[in-house]
Each structure stands twice: as structure tokens, then as C-alpha cells.
């Protein structure tokens, strides 16, 4: 594991973060680790969504086409719509 250090954080920001951590029953370090992990996860999700969006580039397939195919599949299942 690596250690991260953030300099020049205003005292009121540190206090607000410490208060949030305490409300969650966490140390400030534990709370901030959660924030950093969520941000990294969001970045991975954005990359995945970008890759998925590129799958249909140049195919002529639209979002409406995909939704229609999903609806058809659901209608064909027992208990499906339709």
C-alpha cells in the first residue's frame, strides 16, 4: 500500500470531514480512505461506460434499438411483459 498526503487543507474543511467521519463512527483516515476508494471506483465505471459506448460506434445501432431488443427478450420470458 502507498501513503497519500494532502497539504494545505483549510482547517474548516478538515473539521467538516472529521465531523462526517465521527458521524459515521470512523476515524478521519478511514473516512478519507473510503472517499478515495469511491472516487477510484467511479473512474473505473466511467472508463467502462466509455468502452461500452464505443461498441456501437459505426454500427448504426441506437439506444432505442437496444431497448427494443431488451423488451422483446423480456416479452418472450414466462411472466415477461407483453
OpenMM code with the backbone's topology and positions (N, CA, C; nanometers):
from openmm import Vec3, app, unit

residues = "UNK UNK UNK UNK UNK UNK UNK UNK UNK UNK UNK UNK UNK UNK UNK UNK UNK UNK UNK UNK UNK UNK UNK UNK UNK UNK UNK UNK UNK UNK UNK UNK UNK UNK UNK UNK UNK UNK UNK UNK UNK UNK UNK UNK UNK UNK UNK UNK UNK UNK UNK UNK UNK UNK UNK UNK UNK UNK UNK UNK UNK UNK UNK UNK UNK UNK UNK UNK UNK UNK UNK UNK UNK UNK UNK UNK UNK UNK UNK UNK UNK UNK".split()
positions = [
    Vec3(0.0837, -0.1181, 0.0000),
    Vec3(0.0000, 0.0000, 0.0000),
    Vec3(0.0883, 0.1246, 0.0000),
    Vec3(0.0343, 0.2296, -0.0558),
    Vec3(0.1050, 0.3577, -0.0556),
    Vec3(0.0376, 0.4521, 0.0431),
    Vec3(0.1075, 0.5542, 0.0814),
    Vec3(0.0525, 0.6575, 0.1689),
    Vec3(0.0318, 0.7836, 0.0861),
    Vec3(-0.0820, 0.8488, 0.1063),
    Vec3(-0.1102, 0.9761, 0.0406),
    Vec3(-0.1077, 1.0853, 0.1462),
    Vec3(-0.0591, 1.2011, 0.1088),
    Vec3(-0.0580, 1.3146, 0.2000),
    Vec3(-0.1147, 1.4340, 0.1252),
    Vec3(-0.2060, 1.5053, 0.1890),
    Vec3(-0.2652, 1.6244, 0.1276),
    Vec3(-0.2243, 1.7442, 0.2122),
    Vec3(-0.1588, 1.8385, 0.1492),
    Vec3(-0.1113, 1.9581, 0.2199),
    Vec3(-0.2070, 2.0747, 0.1961),
    Vec3(-0.1985, 2.1702, 0.2840),
    Vec3(-0.2692, 2.2987, 0.2709),
    Vec3(-0.4210, 2.2832, 0.2694),
    Vec3(-0.4724, 2.1888, 0.3456),
    Vec3(-0.6173, 2.1733, 0.3596),
    Vec3(-0.6644, 2.2775, 0.4609),
    Vec3(-0.7614, 2.3605, 0.4236),
    Vec3(-0.8118, 2.4590, 0.5197),
    Vec3(-0.8670, 2.3892, 0.6451),
    Vec3(-0.8463, 2.4530, 0.7593),
    Vec3(-0.8869, 2.3928, 0.8866),
    Vec3(-1.0362, 2.3625, 0.8896),
    Vec3(-1.1172, 2.4519, 0.8337),
    Vec3(-1.2623, 2.4292, 0.8362),
    Vec3(-1.3016, 2.3084, 0.7503),
    Vec3(-1.2273, 2.2822, 0.6438),
    Vec3(-1.2524, 2.1638, 0.5609),
    Vec3(-1.2157, 2.0385, 0.6387),
    Vec3(-1.0993, 2.0420, 0.7033),
    Vec3(-1.0578, 1.9286, 0.7861),
    Vec3(-1.1605, 1.9014, 0.8956),
    Vec3(-1.2101, 2.0081, 0.9592),
    Vec3(-1.3084, 1.9919, 1.0664),
    Vec3(-1.4385, 1.9313, 1.0141),
    Vec3(-1.4827, 1.9768, 0.8975),
    Vec3(-1.6061, 1.9234, 0.8387),
    Vec3(-1.5902, 1.7754, 0.8058),
    Vec3(-1.4752, 1.7385, 0.7513),
    Vec3(-1.4506, 1.5979, 0.7184),
    Vec3(-1.4409, 1.5129, 0.8448),
    Vec3(-1.3758, 1.5658, 0.9472),
    Vec3(-1.3646, 1.4927, 1.0738),
    Vec3(-1.5023, 1.4725, 1.1358),
    Vec3(-1.5890, 1.5727, 1.1242),
    Vec3(-1.7251, 1.5604, 1.1768),
    Vec3(-1.8027, 1.4521, 1.1024),
    Vec3(-1.7920, 1.4516, 0.9701),
    Vec3(-1.8585, 1.3464, 0.8907),
    Vec3(-1.8073, 1.2087, 0.9296),
    Vec3(-1.6770, 1.1974, 0.9484),
    Vec3(-1.6176, 1.0699, 0.9878),
    Vec3(-1.6741, 1.0255, 1.1219),
    Vec3(-1.6796, 1.1170, 1.2174),
    Vec3(-1.7315, 1.0842, 1.3505),
    Vec3(-1.8779, 1.0421, 1.3432),
    Vec3(-1.9571, 1.1092, 1.2603),
    Vec3(-2.0982, 1.0729, 1.2436),
    Vec3(-2.1128, 0.9309, 1.1910),
    Vec3(-2.0157, 0.8869, 1.1120),
    Vec3(-2.0176, 0.7515, 1.0561),
    Vec3(-1.9443, 0.6514, 1.1448),
    Vec3(-1.8975, 0.6969, 1.2604),
    Vec3(-1.8253, 0.6089, 1.3503),
    Vec3(-1.6897, 0.5671, 1.2958),
    Vec3(-1.6276, 0.6543, 1.2183),
    Vec3(-1.4996, 0.6237, 1.1548),
    Vec3(-1.3934, 0.7227, 1.1991),
    Vec3(-1.2698, 0.6803, 1.1857),
    Vec3(-1.1592, 0.7748, 1.2003),
    Vec3(-1.1565, 0.8612, 1.0749),
    Vec3(-1.0897, 0.9743, 1.0844),
    Vec3(-1.0756, 1.0595, 0.9661),
    Vec3(-1.0025, 0.9839, 0.8561),
    Vec3(-0.8988, 0.9097, 0.8935),
    Vec3(-0.8237, 0.8319, 0.7945),
    Vec3(-0.9132, 0.7292, 0.7262),
    Vec3(-0.9932, 0.6563, 0.8034),
    Vec3(-1.0823, 0.5560, 0.7454),
    Vec3(-1.1860, 0.6183, 0.6536),
    Vec3(-1.2408, 0.7323, 0.6964),
    Vec3(-1.3396, 0.8026, 0.6153),
    Vec3(-1.2792, 0.8471, 0.4829),
    Vec3(-1.1603, 0.9087, 0.4898),
    Vec3(-1.0961, 0.9578, 0.3678),
    Vec3(-1.0531, 0.8440, 0.2765),
    Vec3(-1.0132, 0.7313, 0.3333),
    Vec3(-0.9810, 0.6152, 0.2501),
    Vec3(-1.1046, 0.5721, 0.1718),
    Vec3(-1.2208, 0.5724, 0.2364),
    Vec3(-1.3449, 0.5392, 0.1670),
    Vec3(-1.3740, 0.6357, 0.0531),
    Vec3(-1.3504, 0.7648, 0.0766),
    Vec3(-1.3709, 0.8662, -0.0280),
    Vec3(-1.2796, 0.8388, -0.1470),
    Vec3(-1.1530, 0.8112, -0.1193),
    Vec3(-1.0560, 0.7853, -0.2263),
    Vec3(-1.0934, 0.6588, -0.3031),
    Vec3(-1.1336, 0.5536, -0.2327),
    Vec3(-1.1718, 0.4287, -0.2998),
    Vec3(-1.2952, 0.4476, -0.3868),
    Vec3(-1.3942, 0.5252, -0.3378),
    Vec3(-1.5144, 0.5522, -0.4189),
    Vec3(-1.4779, 0.6287, -0.5450),
    Vec3(-1.3923, 0.7292, -0.5313),
    Vec3(-1.3504, 0.8070, -0.6481),
    Vec3(-1.2809, 0.7189, -0.7509),
    Vec3(-1.1949, 0.6301, -0.7044),
    Vec3(-1.1257, 0.5390, -0.7965),
    Vec3(-1.2258, 0.4472, -0.8647),
    Vec3(-1.3258, 0.4015, -0.7906),
    Vec3(-1.4292, 0.3150, -0.8476),
    Vec3(-1.5094, 0.3900, -0.9536),
    Vec3(-1.5441, 0.5167, -0.9250),
    Vec3(-1.6180, 0.5970, -1.0224),
    Vec3(-1.5377, 0.6133, -1.1503),
    Vec3(-1.4078, 0.6334, -1.1374),
    Vec3(-1.3223, 0.6483, -1.2554),
    Vec3(-1.3240, 0.5202, -1.3380),
    Vec3(-1.3198, 0.4052, -1.2710),
    Vec3(-1.3257, 0.2774, -1.3430),
    Vec3(-1.4605, 0.2621, -1.4125),
    Vec3(-1.5683, 0.3035, -1.3441),
    Vec3(-1.7014, 0.2951, -1.4046),
    Vec3(-1.7117, 0.3844, -1.5279),
    Vec3(-1.6566, 0.5061, -1.5191),
    Vec3(-1.6598, 0.5967, -1.6347),
    Vec3(-1.5844, 0.5364, -1.7524),
    Vec3(-1.4706, 0.4750, -1.7247),
    Vec3(-1.3936, 0.4113, -1.8319),
    Vec3(-1.4723, 0.2971, -1.8942),
    Vec3(-1.5378, 0.2169, -1.8119),
    Vec3(-1.6178, 0.1058, -1.8628),
    Vec3(-1.7328, 0.1578, -1.9485),
    Vec3(-1.8022, 0.2601, -1.9017),
    Vec3(-1.9128, 0.3166, -1.9798),
    Vec3(-1.8633, 0.3725, -2.1127),
    Vec3(-1.7470, 0.4348, -2.1126),
    Vec3(-1.6894, 0.4870, -2.2368),
    Vec3(-1.6614, 0.3721, -2.3337),
    Vec3(-1.6065, 0.2622, -2.2824),
    Vec3(-1.5783, 0.1464, -2.3674),
    Vec3(-1.7071, 0.0872, -2.4236),
    Vec3(-1.8095, 0.0750, -2.3401),
    Vec3(-1.9370, 0.0196, -2.3860),
    Vec3(-1.9978, 0.1098, -2.4926),
    Vec3(-1.9897, 0.2403, -2.4739),
    Vec3(-2.0443, 0.3339, -2.5719),
    Vec3(-1.9747, 0.3194, -2.7066),
    Vec3(-1.8480, 0.2813, -2.7048),
    Vec3(-1.7725, 0.2663, -2.8296),
    Vec3(-1.8086, 0.1388, -2.9052),
    Vec3(-1.8717, 0.0424, -2.8379),
    Vec3(-1.9066, -0.0838, -2.9044),
    Vec3(-1.9965, -0.0623, -3.0254),
    Vec3(-2.0864, 0.0359, -3.0185),
    Vec3(-2.1840, 0.0543, -3.1259),
    Vec3(-2.1437, 0.1614, -3.2263),
    Vec3(-2.0293, 0.2251, -3.2065),
    Vec3(-1.9855, 0.3300, -3.2985),
    Vec3(-1.9700, 0.2707, -3.4384),
    Vec3(-2.0368, 0.3333, -3.5342),
    Vec3(-2.0273, 0.2892, -3.6725),
    Vec3(-2.1171, 0.1720, -3.7080),
    Vec3(-2.1953, 0.1210, -3.6129),
    Vec3(-2.2822, 0.0063, -3.6418),
    Vec3(-2.4217, 0.0497, -3.6833),
    Vec3(-2.4581, 0.1735, -3.6532),
    Vec3(-2.5931, 0.2194, -3.6812),
    Vec3(-2.6921, 0.1792, -3.5733),
    Vec3(-2.6463, 0.1073, -3.4714),
    Vec3(-2.7341, 0.0654, -3.3620),
    Vec3(-2.7537, 0.1841, -3.2687),
    Vec3(-2.8792, 0.2093, -3.2322),
    Vec3(-2.9105, 0.3202, -3.1422),
    Vec3(-2.9515, 0.2668, -3.0056),
    Vec3(-2.9608, 0.3559, -2.9117),
    Vec3(-3.0099, 0.3190, -2.7788),
    Vec3(-3.1506, 0.2641, -2.7860),
    Vec3(-3.2334, 0.3219, -2.8730),
    Vec3(-3.3703, 0.2723, -2.8895),
    Vec3(-3.3707, 0.1297, -2.9440),
    Vec3(-3.2769, 0.0978, -3.0338),
    Vec3(-3.2659, -0.0394, -3.0852),
    Vec3(-3.2357, -0.1367, -2.9717),
    Vec3(-3.1437, -0.0986, -2.8865),
    Vec3(-3.1060, -0.1844, -2.7741),
    Vec3(-3.2253, -0.2043, -2.6811),
    Vec3(-3.2966, -0.0969, -2.6507),
    Vec3(-3.4133, -0.1083, -2.5631),
    Vec3(-3.5210, -0.1965, -2.6247),
    Vec3(-3.5413, -0.1866, -2.7554),
    Vec3(-3.6404, -0.2707, -2.8229),
    Vec3(-3.6019, -0.4178, -2.8131),
    Vec3(-3.4752, -0.4490, -2.8297),
    Vec3(-3.4291, -0.5878, -2.8195),
    Vec3(-3.4486, -0.6391, -2.6774),
    Vec3(-3.4195, -0.5567, -2.5790),
    Vec3(-3.4405, -0.5968, -2.4395),
    Vec3(-3.5877, -0.6240, -2.4147),
    Vec3(-3.6752, -0.5354, -2.4633),
    Vec3(-3.8194, -0.5549, -2.4462),
    Vec3(-3.8665, -0.6838, -2.5118),
    Vec3(-3.8153, -0.7139, -2.6308),
    Vec3(-3.8518, -0.8383, -2.6995),
    Vec3(-3.8092, -0.9597, -2.6177),
    Vec3(-3.6899, -0.9548, -2.5635),
    Vec3(-3.6412, -1.0653, -2.4818),
    Vec3(-3.7248, -1.0850, -2.3575),
    Vec3(-3.7632, -0.9763, -2.2951),
    Vec3(-3.8463, -0.9854, -2.1743),
    Vec3(-3.9847, -1.0389, -2.2074),
    Vec3(-4.0394, -0.9974, -2.3203),
    Vec3(-4.1732, -1.0429, -2.3596),
    Vec3(-4.1744, -1.1931, -2.3854),
    Vec3(-4.0618, -1.2487, -2.4269),
    Vec3(-4.0545, -1.3912, -2.4566),
    Vec3(-4.0346, -1.4789, -2.3348),
    Vec3(-4.0111, -1.4193, -2.2190),
    Vec3(-3.9897, -1.4969, -2.0964),
    Vec3(-4.1219, -1.5201, -2.0255),
    Vec3(-4.1321, -1.6307, -1.9523),
    Vec3(-4.2519, -1.6510, -1.8696),
    Vec3(-4.2644, -1.5363, -1.7699),
    Vec3(-4.3808, -1.4770, -1.7645),
    Vec3(-4.4026, -1.3648, -1.6750),
    Vec3(-4.3496, -1.2342, -1.7291),
    Vec3(-4.2988, -1.2357, -1.8521),
    Vec3(-4.2443, -1.1145, -1.9123),
    Vec3(-4.3546, -1.0230, -1.9600),
    Vec3(-4.3199, -0.9006, -1.9896),
    Vec3(-4.4176, -0.8038, -2.0397),
    Vec3(-4.4645, -0.8449, -2.1776),
    Vec3(-4.5894, -0.8151, -2.2052),
    Vec3(-4.6376, -0.8386, -2.3410),
    Vec3(-4.7409, -0.9366, -2.3563),
] * unit.nanometer
topology = app.Topology()
chain = topology.addChain("A")
for resn in residues:
    res = topology.addResidue(resn, chain)
    for name in ("N", "CA", "C"):
        topology.addAtom(name, app.Element.getBySymbol(name[0]), res)
